[in-house]
Structure formats: C-alpha cells, structure tokens
Amino acid sequence: MDILLRRSLSELATLDRAEQLTQIEVLREGFEHSVVMLSNSESDLRYNCVMYALGLQDHADLYQLLVHLTYGADRSLDIFMDTGYLQMLIDSGHLQEMHESENCLVIYRVSDKITHIGLSVAPGRMASKWGTAHLFEHDFFESPLEYGDDVKFYVPIDRESAVDQFFEYAKAKGASLD
C-alpha cells in the first residue's frame, strides 16, 4: 500500500471535475497505479458512493425524496443517503457480511466508522465514486487515504429494498413524507 499515492488521490478527489481528468494521468508519471476513470467530463455525477454501490444513481423516486430532503421542508434534518444509512442497513441485518466476491459491496471503515463504499468488479478491484469526484475502477488500496484500510465485504441489497429502507430511515429521522 503506497501512502504517498493514497494522499495524492485524496487531493485529486478535491479538485474540480476537469482537473481530475488531467491529474489522474499526472499521478501515473509519479506512481505505479492502476486507477482508471470510468466517467468523463460530460458525466452526470449527481450521486455519491452509497448511491453508486447500491445501484441507485438513477432511481427516480429516490431522487425526488433526496430533492425534498435537500431543498424542501425537511432540509434542516440533515438526512442523506450516506454512511449513516449504510450503518443502519448493517445494524438492521439488511446487509450481511460475506467473503470477497465479484459484485459484492466493499465497505471501508476507520475506527468502526464507515467511510466509503464501492462495488467489487474483480478480485482485489472495485468501482467507486470518490465524494463529488468521478467514478473510478481501482485496487482496494488505491483509494483516498481517509477511507482507511479496514475493508469488509457485504452481500448487495436489491435496489427497491434499498430505496424502501431509505424511506424508512428518513421517516425514523423525522422526515414528513406523507
């Protein structure tokens, strides 16, 4: 695991979309890495790592709920489809731990706090969305340093169950969804 590469990838994730396209290639000159950008400058990146890994980046009902939670009457509740939601899925048994396999969920932690999620695409490799950055394919430890190095694998949840559980999560946090 190359700490300097991971620090540089952390910095890359803070750049604007166009700069990220250039910087990933600049990093290739200084570091041996296999990070591949799966999105491009025209990609719609209005989703996060949780939405990508659960296959929800284009779910219309979820999008309407997220707009309501971000801009509507419940915006002050700070309810997001984020790592807190993932922790609820684990705590409630909707996500079950497993051994690594293709298409499993890859969840990172630092001190037992979930920091990131992606989707396994091959042994030791995954696809994940880095914050507001692009979608990347990379080795498990070719990722921003702040994601940590405690990685566990989970059986994916189907899209509709994930959305239903998010609606329940939002209601439990006080959202008025009726």
Secondary structure by P-SEA (a helix, b strand, c coil): ccaaaaaaaaaaaaccaaaaaaaaaaaaacccccccccccccccccccaaaaaacccccaaaaaaaaaaaccccccccccccaaaaaaaaaaccbbbbccccccbbbbbccccccbbbbbccccbbbbbccccccccccccccccccccbbbbbccccaaaaaaaaaaaaaaaccccc
